[in-house]
């Protein structure tokens, strides 16, 4: 990630002038007449993330104008970085927020090239802006890259075992401990719901359990849905619905990325990361609609639909997480299509108890240009999860408020005295945008890192 930056002022550099699109007219008024005329002629309708090569300076120096701002000011900088020709650049004037500028620069150059290597592709490098927090920038780029790479990797190469390998690599990098419970051992360990969902696959289900940090520090537990491919089970998805199901482990990818940020920043917490890693497949021993599945919490669940498998694997992991009464539990999951219908691809649905947690995180997300949107755990709906033969059904009796029902289901496995946030993420960019090529997306990581730093470091 440091290959996107350098710190050698003696190098021959290209100069980059970043100008907010709303200030373009003022900038042109103050620029030399030939430069202003060139810019106005080539940018008749200025837009954020636009890039323009400017006439050479007095010493033949190559100069570029990059327009920022607009509805997504952070990502506009990333869009500028992506469009510039390869080479070495320096900012023509100090950045208003040097850390955010450097971070956007680095994130804007992401590309997934595991299967189509971009060997020899020259980078776009930026001389470190004065005042940038270099450690924070590099850590966040690494976390974002880890998350996106995991989501982008197809299920053939990202099954439960490979997800375990990613967690093991992360644990080795930061000196964390890793324990993994696999296959039939899940039953002996009291994790029957995880086993039920994953038992039909040729690749064994497992629970990945990473721990790091001082046991005397506040306990922070992250839980990520690791469904490495979701066929829908016996309630099989149509082909169009299955096309992107390699992304159904996006929650796991996010908590591993967030864990890397927590460890890189040496946050004073006792971190635990729980990832139930399974494939929801079809075979003779697949769990069935109408089955009643036991859970670690002792509640029985009637299976109304085998395609509501994410909440089944998460409920066991959440129950395990809460047994040591952590200060805060955060789960992340590609849980419902209903969240996407309600909020679209950009806005993760945020549920929290107490509600003040959601308000704090949502505010920090807006400040970071990394938005989340608070949704209600609407108690009157809870009765619709009832079952005549079990303690609860895994789907509601009606067809409304799917994202809310997902949160209400999970809430039953988190005691009321424990702080809890549930984040329903999409983990995918459906189209190419500034700094975000089509493919895996890291959503909420910067907001969560800011929130956790304020909660545990600033407050401590």
PyMOL commands that set and color helices and strands:
alter all, ss='L'
color gray80, all
select helices_A, chain A and resi 2-4+21-30+33-42+70-83+98-107+134-152+155-157+160-174+185-188+192-198+239-242+245-264+310-322+337-343+355-368+379-385+402-411+445-458
alter helices_A, ss='H'
color red, helices_A
select strands_A, chain A and resi 5-6+14-20+51-54+63-68+87-91+124-127+177-182+206-212+218-230+269-280+292-294+300-302+328-333+348-353+372-374+392-393+419-424+428-429+439-440
alter strands_A, ss='S'
color yellow, strands_A
deselect
rebuild
show_as cartoon
